[in-house]
Amino acid sequence: MLSDAPHTALRVNPRASAAGWWSGARLRLDTPPAVSTLLTGRKRVEVTPEEATQAIAWAGSVDGWDAAEPKPLFIHASA
């Protein structure tokens, strides 16, 4: 059975190199589960809107996030 609920995914931005951010993220011990999944090489992971928001907030605390343009991760929501 298909749900009409919106889907939220945390995705890797393929246009963002942000090597410094990725290195820093791999060193952190407090990595959210969704980001940990992306660190294994996956390009997207389905999450709740709250998990997505928390993951992006965490990502912003990792060195290199502010300098990265475009950002290495983004939230994709679809209906």
C-alpha positions in Angstrom: 0.0 0.0 0.0 1.4 3.4 -1.0 1.3 6.3 1.4 0.3 9.8 0.6 2.7 11.1 3.2 5.6 13.3 2.0 9.0 11.7 1.7 12.1 13.3 3.0 15.6 12.3 2.0 19.0 13.6 3.1 21.1 13.7 -0.1 24.8 14.2 -1.1 25.3 17.1 -3.4 27.4 15.7 -6.3 28.5 19.3 -7.3 30.1 19.9 -3.9 33.6 18.7 -3.4 34.0 19.9 0.2 36.8 17.5 0.9 37.7 19.2 4.2 34.1 18.9 5.4 33.9 15.2 4.5 37.2 14.5 6.3 36.0 16.3 9.4 32.7 14.5 9.3 34.4 11.1 9.2 36.4 12.0 12.4 33.5 13.0 14.5 32.1 10.6 17.1 28.7 12.2 17.3 27.7 11.7 13.7 23.9 11.3 13.2 22.8 7.9 11.8 21.7 9.4 8.5 25.0 11.1 7.9 26.9 8.0 8.9 25.0 6.1 6.2 26.0 8.7 3.7 29.7 8.4 4.8 29.6 4.8 3.7 29.1 6.0 0.1 25.4 6.1 -0.3 24.0 9.1 -2.1 20.7 9.5 -0.3 18.9 8.2 2.8 15.3 8.4 3.7 14.7 10.2 7.0 12.0 12.0 8.9 11.8 15.7 8.5 13.1 16.0 12.1 16.1 13.7 11.4 16.9 15.7 8.3 16.8 19.0 10.1 19.0 17.6 12.9 21.5 16.2 10.4 21.9 19.5 8.6 22.3 21.3 11.9 25.0 18.8 12.9 26.6 19.2 9.5 26.9 22.9 10.0 28.9 22.3 13.2 31.6 20.4 11.2 34.7 22.4 10.1 34.5 23.3 6.4 30.7 23.6 6.2 30.6 27.4 6.1 33.2 27.5 3.3 31.6 24.8 1.2 29.5 26.2 -1.7 27.4 24.4 -2.7 26.8 22.6 0.6 27.8 18.9 0.6 24.4 17.7 2.0 20.9 18.9 1.4 17.3 17.9 2.2 15.0 16.8 -0.5 11.3 16.6 0.2 8.7 15.3 -2.2 4.9 14.9 -2.0 
